[in-house]
Each structure stands twice: as structure tokens, then as C-alpha cells.
Amino acid sequence: MQFIRTTKATDWKRPIPSIVERIERALLSFIPRANPGYESKLHLVHEWLIEFDDRGLPNREIGITKNGTPVIAGPNKENYGFWLDTNMSIADFCDTPITRDEFEIAWKEAVEKLKF
């Protein structure tokens, strides 16, 4: 297992849906989505902590705010995960490695705070 801290994919803008997007969401609301709890919070993510499995693929992730608070984490019952839903691997990142302990402490905090 490998663990990193990255600021990739942290440039999301706060979503302000147009009337067309609102209608579209209403019409498509019956179709399950991979990360329904993520969309409204992605703009809050300042950095990600990502765990990669032995094949180098994302396994778990935590989205952290500027204040260091976990705001999203996955996978969980509701969300598959942002990085888990990509075809990226550890080879696509050249970011700061972190320790397993650092990730596990953040994961425990995320589970407690986000209640999953």
C-alpha cells in the first residue's frame, strides 16, 4: 500500500445550477449516481489523501478542507469515491507521500465526523 497527499482536482467551483440543470437533475433523479454526497462538497476540498492498493490503484480517499477538516471520504455506503471512479494509478501522481499511520488517523476522523 502507498499513501499520498495531493492537490490535484481541488479547483472545483461552487455549483450554481441553472434552471436547465435543475430540471435535468429532477428528471434524472431516479438513476443512481456513483457519488451523490460528493457533488455539493467538491468545491470545499483543498487537498486529498489517497490510499493506493498493491496494484497501484486508488483504494480509499479523503477530501480535506483548508482548515484540515475531512469533508468527503470514500468509498462508503453512499459514495464510490472520486479517485476510485477514475482510471488513474499511483504512477499518475508525483505528490507528497504520507505514512499509513497519517492516513489511518485521518480516515478515523473522517468516519467519525462524516458518520459512515
N, C-alpha and C positions, 0 to 999 in steps of 0.2 A: 504494500500500500504506500502511496505517496500522497502528500498533502501540500496545497499551495494557498497563497493569498494573492488575489488578482483584482485589478480594477477594470478588467475587460467587461464590456456590456454594462457599464454603470452610467451611461449618458442618456438614459430614458427621460423623457419629458413627462410632466404630469398630464394624464389623459383628460382632454376636454372633448367629450363625444359630441359630434354634430347630430342633428335630428335624423339624418340618414343612418348614422351609426347606431343611434338608439333604436330605430325601427329594425335595423338588421339584427341587433342583439336580441330584441324581443322575438323576432321570427326564428332565430337560431337557438334560442334558449333551451330547447328540448334536446339538443345534441350535446353529449358530454364533451368537455374540453379537458386537456391534459393538466392545466394549471389554473383553475378558476380563482384560487386565492392569491395568485401572484400578480395578475394584471394591474390591479389598482395600487400595488405597492412597489413595483419595479423602479419607479422614479425615486424612491427613498433609498435604494441600495447604493452605498458608497464603495463597498468592496465585497468580494466574495471569498469565502473559504471553501475549498473544494477537496474532497477526498476522491482519489482515483484507485480503482481496484488493481489486481495483479496484471490485468491485460492493458492497463493504462487508460481505462475508460472511467468517466465520472460515475461515482457511486452515491455520494451524498454531497449536499451543498448547503451553505448558509449565506444569506444576504444580510449584510451588516450596514447600519446607518452611519452617518458621520460621527454620531455620539458613541459608536461602538455597541449599539443595541441590535440584537437579531430582529429582523423584520419579516423574513421569509426563510423557510428551510424545507428541504425535501430530499428524498421522497417521504410523503406521509399519506394518510388515508385520502386526503383531498387533492394533493398535488403530486404529479410525477416528478417535476423538477425541471428547471430551466436548462441547466447544462446537461442533464441526463437526456433531454429531448433533442440534443444535437449530435452530430457525428464527429465531434471533436474529441481528441485524446490528450494525454499529458504532453505529447510531442508538439502540440499546437500552442503550448504556453511556455514562456520563458520568464516566469514570475517568481516571486519570493517563496521558497519552500518554508513550511512550518512543521512543527512536530505533531505526532499523533496526539500527544497529551494536550497541546494547544487546541487542536481541532475538537477533541472529545470534550474539553471544558466548554467550548463554545456551543457544541451540539447539545450538551446537557442544559445549558442556559436557554437555548432556542426551544427545546422541547418543553421546558418549564414555562417559559414566557408565552410561547405560541400555543400551548396546551394541546399537543398532539401526541 
